[in-house]
Every structure is written in structure tokens, then in C-alpha cells.
Amino acid sequence: MRVTHIITRLIVGGAQENTITSALGLYNRPEWRVDLVSGPSVGTEGSLEASLRSKPGLLTILPELVRPVAPLTDLRALRRLTALLRDWRPDVVHTHSGKAGILGRLAAHRAGVPVIIHTIHGPSFGPFQGPFANFTFRTAERFAARITAHFVVVAEAMTRQYLAAGIGNPDKFTRIFSGFDLDPYLQAPRDPVLAATLGLEAGDFVVGKIARLFDLKGHEELIAIAPELIREVPRARFLLIGDGPWRQRFEAQIHAMGLGESFIFAGLIPPAEVARHVGLMDVLVHLSRREGLPRAIPQAMAGGKPVIAYDCDGAGEVCIDGETGFLLQPGDRSGLKDRLVQLFRDSFLRERLGGCGREFVRSRFPADRMVRDLEALYRRLWDQRTNRPLAAKGLPPSESRS
């Protein structure tokens, strides 16, 4: 059986890590042939392409597949994708992200692919953008839904939003949590060498945040409550993991407030290093206004850290208020400060919430569980679309990868 994943770009991010984990999970199984098509990864957000260099034949870069809307370039990308799929003849095409989700599904339909699946990693429309953009994205998603056999969602919140927008019907959605390698997080103690490198000292109360330094991620709200929090928790330190176009803006704002020593910009770090940084945190805050299910939350929970999150999209499906962390209404700055003070003062509460979070993630977010769930979905949809079991397909053995 052959499955082709298509994504717009392989920058450092949750959707991209999910896609790579999904592809690699089946890559070495003899009964599967896996392809991954991506546009070029450019900009300040890093690239995950190097992680696939040791996998011959897995990754194909399509220069025409770019993130900005560019009609002529998009048409060329559609033609190239269609030609690739007609040549490869995959049984399943699985698309990810906005641009690749539309073009990839259309190309798969034109190429006669039996099973077309799209993962909704986050909403492409909503109150975070204007009416024209929302109309455009909703219209495109409604059109693409007609040729989509099934949607995978990382959180049930995505199902509710898409159904409310008239996209798909309830039996076309399946939630599969975005799994990852838990072991580095389950075994991540406080690394004194890394702490010293970052300027952290014993006794510091470390508030962590893992997010792109850009709009809608909530850094400005964390910065806004910092002076009041530091008055009550003088050893509070803010560890910011990630990079982006707003970094200089945030750094200038922090220095203007005289808080330069309280904030640590760790920058864009490789995914393999995230667990070591989580090990330094006392609590993780996630204040995003747009995210399907932020990967940072289960990562922190796997590390035994309590979480404070805004109740946005799928965050509340893992940050269970009073059990694995605290859930706040978006924009509740006073609540954010009060919960941080509460966690600073109550180490037993931190341990209880962190322990519950670790157990929650241990059973729901293993990478191999995600891959097994996807494999079962592929097989079930193939059977439904072709009216014959996969074993009766009669294909020759998988082609060698070269």
C-alpha cells in the first residue's frame, strides 16, 4: 500500500513534526511505500528537512509549492502535484496545512487517488482574521471537502468549527492526537549545565513558553503581567523558546520596561532539544489565540509540568482545569498572574498537576499509537472506497526506495 503525504513546508512546528512522525512511522514497514512532498522551507522558522536525509526516496521538494497565494505559481504547483500522483499512483493521499491541503487534495482527485485524507492541525478561518479572508478560506475548504474522504483532527474543537462552517459531516471526522516520542520528556531532569548556560540559578521560578514569536501567540500578554508577577515572585524568570519576526519588538519592549534580566530568549532550538528545556521549567504557559491543539502543552505535561493555557481551540482537551493545569478565558491577564503566583507558592499543587498531566499524556500521546490509529484509518477507508479488503488488492511488493 502506498501513501503520499503533502505539506506546504517543513519548518520547525507542530504540524510539521506530526507529519514527519506519521511518515516515518510507516516508512520502514515492508507492506508500505511512503512519500512526503513539501514546498521549500525558508525564513526564520527553521527547517526539519535535514531529519529526513537518511531516508532515501522519502522526501520530494516541490519548489512551486509556496505558502503565499500566487495564482500562476499555484497553478504550476497543481500541475506538478497531479503529474507526480499520476506517476506514483498512491492508494492514499494525506494532506496537511492550508495551501498543500487545497492543492494536494485537488491534485489527488484529478489523479484518481482512491482515498484522500486531510489533517486539520489548526483552523484556517476564525476571528483572528478579516471577513474577506474568512470567506475565501471557508469557500475553499467547502469545495475541497467534496473530494475529501475523511478528515483527521488533532482536537475535537476542529470538528466543531468545521461542522459549524458547513464543512463535511460528523462521520467524516476522526480525532487522532498528535503523538510524539515521550521518553525524552518523561526522563527530563533539570540540567544544571543547560541552566547555567541560560543564566538560570537554583531557586529561580521558571515560567516557560514554547511558541513562534509572532502575532496571536500571547507573548505580549505574558510581558504585560511580568512587572506585577515579579513584585510578588522576585525570582520569576521567563524562558521563551522559539523565534520569529516579532522577536526584536518583544526584546525592545522588555528592555524598555527594565526587565531584560528576567526574560531569556532561547531562540529556535532543534526539536530534540525541547525536552531538555522543558526540564528547566516550573510551569508552562500557552496563550495562543489560534492553534488546533498546541504540541507544547502535552510536551510539558509529559515532563511533569503544570500548564496554564487559554481556553482556545483544543487546549481544553488536554489542559483539564484543576487536574492537569489551569484553563483561563483568553485575555484573562489577572487570572494568569494569580495562577502563576499560586503555583509558585504551592509546590505540592505543582507536583499534583504535573503528575496527573504526565499520566494523561502517557496513555494518549505515544507516537506509535498515532501511527497505529492512522494505519487503521487508511485500511478502513480503502476497504470502504474500493469495496474490497486490502489483502485482495493484488499489488506487487513495495518498490525499492532509491
N, C-alpha and C positions, 0 to 999 in steps of 0.2 A: 504494500500500500504506500502511496506517495502523498505527502502533504507539503504544501508550499506556504510558508509564512511571508507576509508582505507588510513592511512598516516604513514610515516616511523617513526616519533617520535613527541611527543608533547612538544617540547622545547618552550621557550618564543620567539615567532617570528610571523611575519605577516601571513604566510601561515597557521600556527597552529591556530592562533586566528580566521582566516577566517573559517577554518574547524569546529572549536568548535561552532562558531556562527551559521553556517549553520545547524549543527546537532541539536543544542538546539532550533533553530527556529521552527523545526517541531516536536520536542520531545513530547511536551505537547498537540499536536493536536490529537484527538481521531482517526482520519482516517489514521494516520501514525504510523508506527513502525520504530524506528531509531536505528541503531547500529553504533558504532565507534570502529574500530580496529586500534591499534597503536603498534609499537615496543616500547621498553623501552626508556625512556628519561634519558640520562646520560650525564655527562660532566659539563662544566662551564656555559652552556647556560640556566640553569634553567629548570623548568618543569611546565606545565599547568594541569597536571593530577589531582591535588587537586581540581580544579574548577569543576570537574565532579563527585566528590564523593557523592554528594547529589542526583545524578540521577541514581537510581537503574537500572541495566541492560544495561546501555548505553555503557560503555567503556569496551573493552576487550583488554588486553595487550598480545601481541604475542612475547615471548622472542626471537624467531628465526628471527624476522624482524628487522635487524640491518642496519645501514647506509653503512658501508664499504662493498665493494664487497668481498663476501666469498662464493664460489660456493657451498660447501656442506651445509652450514647454509642456503643459499638462497634456495636450493632445499627443505630443510626441511620446510622453511617458505612457499614455494609454496604449498607443500602438506598440511600443516596445514590450509592455507587460503582456498584451494579448498575444504577441508573437512568441514570447517565452513560454507562456502557458500552453499554447497550441503545440509547441515543440515538446515540452516536458510531459504533458497530459497527466497532471496530478489528479488524484481522486478527491482530494480536499484542498481548498484554498482557505487559509485562515488569515484575515487581515487585522491590522492594528493601527490605531491613530487616525486622525481626521482625513488628511489628503489620501494616504495609502488606502484607507478604509473605503473611500468612494471609488477611486480609480481602480484599486485592486479587485473590488467586487464586480465592477462593470467589465473589466478585462476578463475575469474568470467566467462571467456569464457569456461573453462573446466567444470565449474559447470552449464553451460547452463543458465546463467542470461540473461534475455531479453534485458536489457538496460545497457550499460557500458559507463560511462562518466569519463573524466579525466580533472581536472583543471590544467592549466599551470600557476603556480604562478610566475615563472621566467624561463629563458632559461636554458636548461641543456647542451647546447653547444654554442660555440662562441669564440671570440678572446681572452677570458680570460684564455683559456687552450690550451694544445698542440694538434697536428694533430691526434695522436692515440686516445686520449680521445674523441675528437670531432667525429671521425669516429665511435667509439664504441657507443656513445650516439645517434648519428643520426641513425645508423643502428637499434638500439634497439627501438627508437621512431617510425621509419618507420614500423617496424614489429608490434608494439603494435597498431599503427594507423589502421591496417587492421581489428582489432577486437573492435575498439572504435566507438560507435555510434555517439558520439559528444564530442567536446572539449569546455570547458568553459575557457575563458581567462580573466585575470584581466586588460588587456590593449590590444588595437589593435596591438601594436608593436609585441606582441607574435604571433598573427595570421600571420603577415607579415613574421616573421622569420621562422615559421614552414612551411608555404607555400613555401618560397624560398628554404627550405631544402628538398622539395619534400614530406612533411608530410601532409596528409589529403587533402581536397579540400575546397574551400571557404564556401560552405553551411554547413560545419560541425563545424564551429566556432561561438561562441556567446560570446560577451563581457558582463560580469556582474561585475560591480565594487565591490570591496571588502568592504562591508558595515560594520559599527561598531556603537556602541551606541554614538550618537553625543552629548547628553545632558551634560556629564561631561566637554566636551571641549567648548561647547557653553557658559557654565556658569563658566569658569575657570578664576577667577581674580588672581591678583598677591597675593600670600600667604606670608605675612611677616614672619610668623613663619618658614615656609619651607625655605624662602630666608635666614634668619638668620642662620638656621641650616647648610646651604650650604656655608655660608660665603659671600653671596651676599648683597650688600648695595644699598640703593636708589641712583640713578644716574648711576649705572653700565649699560653698554650696553651689554646685554646678547645674545651671539651667541650660539644657541642650535644645537646639533647634536644627533640624535637617531639612533644608528646602532651598530652592533656587532663590537667589537674591533679586527678586522682581516683584511686580505688582501682584496683588491678591494672595500673597503668601503670609502676610501678617507680621512681618518684621517690624514695621513702623509701630504697631501696637505694643509689641514687646519693648521696643525702645522707649515708648511713651510712659510705660509704668515703671521703668527701671529706676528713676530717682527715688520714687516713693518706696519701692521694694528695698533699695539699698539702705534707706534710712532705718528700716526695720530689720533688715538682714545685711549688715555691713560686709560680710564675706561672700555675698552673692556674686557669681561670675557667670557670664553668658557665653556659651560655646556655640558658635554659628558655623555649621557645616554646609558648604555649598558656595557657588559663585553665580555671577550673573550681572546684567547691565546696570543694576542699581547699587552695586557694591560701593562705589565712590560716594554716592549720595548718602548711604547709611553711615559710612565712615565719617564723612564731614559732619553729619548731624550729631553723631555720638561725641566727636571731639569738641564740637561747639557746646555741648552740654557738660563737658568736663568729665566724661565717663570713659575715656579711652582705655584706662587700665581695667575696666570691668568687662569689656567685650573682647572676645577672641575670635578673629576671623580665620578659621582653619582652612578656608578655601575649598576648592573642588578636589576631593580625595578619591582614590580608586574605591570601587565598591568593596573590595576585600579589606579595606582599612576602616570601614564604617563601624564594625563591631568593636574594635579597639577604642574608638572614640566614645561609643555608647557606654563602654565600661567606665568611663570617667564621669558620667552624668549621675546626678541625683534624681533628676526628673526631666522628662522631655515635654516640650510644649509644641503643639501643632495648631496653627491659627489660620490655616488656609481657607479661602472662600470658594475654591473650585478644585475639587480633587475627587476622583471616584472613591478610592479607599487608599489613603496615604500609606505607602510602604513603610515610612519611618515609624508609624505607630506600632505595628506588630514587631518590627525590629527592636524597638526599645523594650516592648513587653517581653520579648524573648530574652533580653538581657536583664530582666527582673526590675525594670524601672517603671515607676508610675507615670501616667500620661495625663496631661491636661490638654484638651482639644476643644475646638469649636464644633458645635453640632452642625456640621456641613457635609452634605452628600453622605458617604458611607462611614464617616468617622465613628458614629454612634453604634455601629455594628460590631466594633471591637473595643472601643473605649467605653466600657459599661460604667455608667456613673455610680461611684461608690464601691465598685467591685474591682475594676482594673485601672481606674483613674477617675478623673472628674471631667464632665462634659458641660460646656458653657454655651450660652447663646452667642452667636457671632457678634463681636463688638463689645462684649462684657469685660471691659478693662478692670473694673474694680473687682469683679469676681476672679479674674486671672491673678491679680496681685494677692487677694485674700487666700486663694488656694495655694499659691506658692509659699506664702508665709506659714500656712497651716502645715504643709508638708515639711518645711524646714524645721518647725518646732516639734514635729511628731515623727520620730524615726520608726516607731512601731507601725504607724499608718503607712509609711513609705514601704516598709517590708511586706506588709499585708497586701497592699495593692500590687506591688511588684510580683509577689509570689502568685497571686491569682492570675495576673496577666501572663506570666510565664506558662502556667498550666493551660490557659486558654489557647495560646499560640501553639504550644507543643502538639496539640491534637488536631489543629485546623490548618496550619500553615507549612507543613513539610513540603519541600519541593517535589518529592516523589508522589505525594498524594495529589498534587495539582496535575502532574503528568499522567497519573493513572486515570484521573477524572476526565482529562481531555481525550485520552486514548479511548475510553469507554464511550464518550460522546461522539467521536469520529466514527467508530464502528456502528453505533446505533443509528446515526444519521445516514451512513452509507446503506445500511440494510433497508431503512425506510425509503430512501430516494430511488434505490435500484430494485427493490422487492426481491432481493436475493442475499443470502449471507455472504460475508466477506470471503469465507473459505471457498466459495464456489466461483469466485471471480475469474480464476484461471489465468492469472498473470504469470509471466516468467519471474524467476528470482530477481531481487533488487539488483539494479545495475551497480557496478563498482563505482566508487567515488573517485573522481580524478579531476 
